[in-house]
């Protein structure tokens, strides 16, 4: 899935869009960012389940980590490798910001819907909200692409991308709430990260570019100029929830009843 077909308007020659123009290492970096956001986000969720007073704070931190870093930033970094032969590429910063907001808000909404304990009646709508939110954020991001020509979307691939997002989101929430083993937690993080990457590349494969070499360079900004500062800010922002997770007390210790010591009886004299 390295290349996406394009049509050069005017001469009928077909070209190919390189999704990994900077190298396949960029896909590895994308997966790594998604993993980092998932690890921090799920750690915040664990603390939110044990906290009463600061539950909302933990959930917001989880939404920023999962939606802002693990999803939006990861796929924005992946988009840096996109090249369209014969055309300059620019991006609509307004749509990129909207994609970030949608990603964080839908994660927050999904986490509030599912609550503390696993219930199927809440898990399904929560997974649907989260999955559709990922897909909407995804298409807002790639919909911000501007080229010298036009961009069309293949409907059935867009539906497949959305289905991947919904299934991944629902399975992630179910695994997190239902299975407590460390290996299962690791599987949840990996599932989330792979799902984010798969959703993006499937959505990108749904795009078709018709390039008009005589058209003017589109207005907008280069993606690197937007993503690089967001990359730095995003990674620095993770230091706050990471520090909070490390210094926060384990509330399971407070939940357990204190052990009462038996009084020592002195021998009668």
Secondary structure as GFF3:
##gff-version 3
##sequence-region A 1 269
A	DSSP	beta_strand	3	9	.	.	.	ID=ss1
A	DSSP	beta_strand	14	18	.	.	.	ID=ss2
A	DSSP	alpha_helix	25	50	.	.	.	ID=ss3
A	DSSP	alpha_helix	55	63	.	.	.	ID=ss4
A	DSSP	pi_helix	64	73	.	.	.	ID=ss5
A	DSSP	alpha_helix	74	78	.	.	.	ID=ss6
A	DSSP	three_ten_helix	79	81	.	.	.	ID=ss7
A	DSSP	beta_strand	83	84	.	.	.	ID=ss8
A	DSSP	beta_strand	90	91	.	.	.	ID=ss9
A	DSSP	alpha_helix	93	114	.	.	.	ID=ss10
A	DSSP	alpha_helix	120	142	.	.	.	ID=ss11
A	DSSP	beta_strand	145	146	.	.	.	ID=ss12
A	DSSP	beta_strand	149	153	.	.	.	ID=ss13
A	DSSP	alpha_helix	155	178	.	.	.	ID=ss14
A	DSSP	alpha_helix	182	205	.	.	.	ID=ss15
A	DSSP	beta_strand	207	212	.	.	.	ID=ss16
A	DSSP	alpha_helix	223	247	.	.	.	ID=ss17
A	DSSP	alpha_helix	251	255	.	.	.	ID=ss18
###
